[in-house]
C-alpha cells in the first residue's frame, strides 16, 4: 500500500519504490502517512552531511497506521 511522506501536510514522496529523498527548508514539518499500511511500520531518517540538527540522522520512526511525526526541520547555525 501507499505510504506517503508529507512536508507541511503536502504529499512529497511515496515509499512504494523504497527510499524517499526530500528537499526540505528550515521550519518544514515532516510526517509519514501510514494510514494505508498493514501492520507496524519502521522508518529510519538518513540525513546526508551534518547540516541539520533536527530530525537527527539515524532517528527511527515507528508506529502502526495514521500519521507518524518525523518532526520539524532545524538547520545548524
C-alpha positions as CSV (number, residue, x, y, z in Angstrom):
1,X,0.0,0.0,0.0
2,X,1.0,3.6,-0.4
3,X,2.9,5.1,2.5
4,X,3.4,8.8,1.9
5,X,5.8,11.4,3.3
6,X,4.3,14.8,3.8
7,X,6.0,18.2,4.2
8,X,3.8,20.7,5.9
9,X,0.8,18.5,5.1
10,X,1.5,18.2,1.4
11,X,2.5,14.9,-0.1
12,X,6.2,14.9,-1.1
13,X,7.1,11.3,-1.7
14,X,6.0,7.7,-1.7
15,X,7.7,4.7,-0.2
16,X,6.3,2.4,-2.9
17,X,9.7,2.1,-4.6
18,X,11.7,2.1,-1.3
19,X,13.8,5.1,-0.1
20,X,12.4,8.6,-0.4
21,X,14.7,11.7,-0.9
22,X,13.3,15.1,0.1
23,X,14.4,18.7,-0.3
24,X,13.5,20.5,2.9
25,X,13.7,24.0,4.3
26,X,14.2,25.4,7.8
27,X,10.9,25.1,9.7
28,X,9.3,22.5,7.5
29,X,7.3,19.8,9.3
30,X,7.6,16.2,8.1
31,X,5.2,13.3,8.8
32,X,4.7,9.9,7.4
33,X,1.2,9.0,6.4
34,X,1.0,5.3,7.1
35,X,-2.8,5.1,7.3
36,X,-3.0,2.6,4.4
37,X,-0.2,0.4,5.8
38,X,-0.9,-3.0,7.2
39,X,0.9,-3.8,10.4
40,X,3.7,-1.9,12.1
41,X,6.0,0.5,10.2
42,X,9.6,1.3,10.9
43,X,11.4,4.1,9.1
44,X,14.9,5.4,9.5
45,X,15.8,9.0,8.9
46,X,19.0,9.4,6.9
47,X,20.5,12.9,6.7
48,X,23.4,13.5,4.3
49,X,26.1,15.7,5.8
50,X,25.8,17.4,9.1
51,X,23.7,20.5,8.2
52,X,20.6,19.5,10.2
53,X,20.1,19.5,14.0
54,X,16.6,18.1,13.6
55,X,15.5,15.5,12.7
56,X,18.6,13.6,13.8
57,X,20.4,11.3,11.4
58,X,19.6,7.7,12.2
59,X,16.3,8.6,14.1
60,X,13.8,5.8,14.0
61,X,10.1,6.5,13.5
62,X,7.8,3.6,14.3
63,X,4.1,3.1,14.5
64,X,1.0,1.4,13.2
65,X,-1.1,3.4,10.8
66,X,-2.1,7.0,10.9
67,X,0.3,10.0,10.8
68,X,3.7,9.3,12.2
69,X,5.6,12.5,13.1
70,X,9.2,12.8,12.0
71,X,9.5,16.4,13.2
72,X,10.3,20.0,12.4
73,X,13.4,20.7,10.3
74,X,16.0,22.7,12.0
75,X,19.3,23.6,10.3
76,X,22.5,24.1,12.3
77,X,23.6,27.7,12.7
